[in-house]
Amino acid sequence: MKPSESNSFHQIDGWLTIEEADALYQAAVEIPECGCIVEIGSFKGRSTYALALGCQDSGVAKRVYAVDPFTGNPNEARFFPAGFKADFDRNLEQFIKANIVIPRVMSSAGAVLHNYKPNLVFIDGSHIYEDVIFDLISWWRELVAGGRMAVHDSTGTHPPVMDALRDFLRSHNLHVETTTGSISWLRKS
């Protein structure tokens, strides 16, 4: 069942659209058995849910490492209030218990040291240019050959994310494979 067909998905706060959620779901379905997904920035778990549902529905073992310091953003407290980790845990409880979702309460910089070697990376963490470029460069290095990277908020109203992606693509001689809503998709050869 795609996120668009799931009542539980519709109950989770966040900015991920239905179209984007279904695309993440499908990407998770397609990664190989024992595959690994790293999500940078989880908030209350809307995208995590889509990824985990895809892992579950694929019928083979896969994991989503949900990386977020869960500290909120003091500059945008109305959007990212402190204490949303409890919402994340409640929204993803079934997937956490099933060992499909592994929450990692840490920064992206801390997580990159764990050597995950993901098949899929979803970047939706900090929208500060320096943080985004760090995530792109660091997680591209970790991504396995043939793996995909999905960068949220990279096609519309977030100039620092758009600028970081543009600079990353130029410096690595890469191009966007496709877009879904505000997600740009890249594939590592």
N, C-alpha and C positions, 0 to 999 in steps of 0.2 A: 504494500500500500504506500503510495507516494505521500510526501508531506501534505500536498494539496488535498488529499483524501482523508487526512488524519485529524480528528477533533482535538487530540492532545497537542499537535503542532500549533493549531490556531489559538491555543490558550497561552502560548509563550510570547512575552513581550520581545520586541526587537524590530529592526529595520529591514531584515532580509525579506524580499518579496517571495510570493508563491513560486513564480517562474525560477528565481534563483535557487530556492530550496529544492525544487524538483531536479534542477541541474546538478546540484551537489549530491543529492540522493543517487542519481544515475551514475555520477562519477565514482561514488563509493561502491555501488554495486559492481562496477567494472574492474576494480582493482583485484589483483590475484589473492588466492587463499593465503592466509597468514600475512596479508598486506597491512601496511601501517599508514594511517592518516595523522598528520599533525595539523591542528587548528590553532592559529595564533589569534587570540582574542575571542573569548566565548560569551561574555556578558551573561545573560540569563539562559543561554543554551539553545536559542532558536536554530542557528546553523548547526550546532552540535547534534541536535535532535535529527535534522535532515541527514547528516552524515551517518549517524548511528543507525538510523532506520534503514539506510541503504546497506550498511554492513550486515545487519540482522536479516534483511530480506534476501541477501545474496545466498544465504544458507551455508556459508563457509566462514571459518574463523578470521576475523579482522579486528583491528583496534583503532580507536580514535583517541589520540592524546590531546586533550583540551588544555591548552596553555594560556593561562591568564593569571596575573597577580591578584585579581579580584579585590583591588583596592579602590576602585572608582576613579573618578577624575575630578579633583577639586576645582578645576577651571570650568567644568561643565556638570556640576553636581545635579542639576535638574534632569540630565540625561543619564548620568552614570553615578548614582548615589552609592556611597559605601554600603557594604553589607548585602550586596546582591548575590553573593556566593550561596546563601541559603536558598534563594530562588532557583539558581542553577542546579543545586543538588536535588531539589524537589522535582524540577522539570525533567531531569535525566535519571531519576532514581532507578527505573527499571533497567536502563542500559548500564548504569554503574554497577548494580548488583549482578548483572550478567557478564561483567568484565569486558564489555564492549567499549565503554567510555572510561578512560583513565584520566581524572582531573590532575593537572600539574599546576599547583599554585606557585607560580614563578614567572619571571620575565621571559621573553623570547630569547634573550642573551643567555640566561641560565639554562633554558631547555636545549639550545643548540649544542651544548656540551654533552648531552646524553646520547648522541650518535644514533638517532632513531632510524635513519635511512628510509624516509617515507616514500610511498608510492604516490601520495597526494598531499599537497600542502595547501591549506586555505588561510590566506592572510587577511585579517580584519582586526588587527590590534590598533596600536597608536596610529593616529593620522598625522603625526609630526614628520616632516620630510626626512630628517636624519634617522628616525626610528624605522620608517617604511623602507628606506634604502638599505638599512642594516638587515631587516627581515628578508628582503628580496635577495640580497647577495648571500647572506648566511644560509638561508634555507634552500636556495638554488644549488649550492654546493652539496647539501645533504640529500637532495632529491635523487632518487635512483634513475638510471637511464630509462627512458620511456615514461617516466612519471610526469604528473601534471601539477601545475601550480595555478591556483585560482586567487585572484586579487580583487577583493571587494572594494567598492567605492572608488573605482579607478576610471570611471567613464563619465562622471557627471559633475557633482557640486563639491568635490573635495580636491582643490588644486594641489595641495602638498602630496597627496597620494598619486594623482595623475602625473605630476612632475617627476616624482621618484620613479614611477614605472617607466616613463619616457626615457629618463637618464639611464636606468638599468638596461632597458632594451638596446639603446644605442651603444653603451659600453660593452655589452655582451653579444652584439650583432644578432639580436633575436627579434622576433615579431610576435604579436598577439595572434594566437591560432583562431580564436573566436571570442565573442562576448555573449553574455546572458545578463540582461538588465545592466547592472553596474559592475558585474564581474568580468574581468579580463582573464582569459585562459591561455596558459603557455604550456608547451610540452618540451621536455628535455630529450634531446636525441642521444 
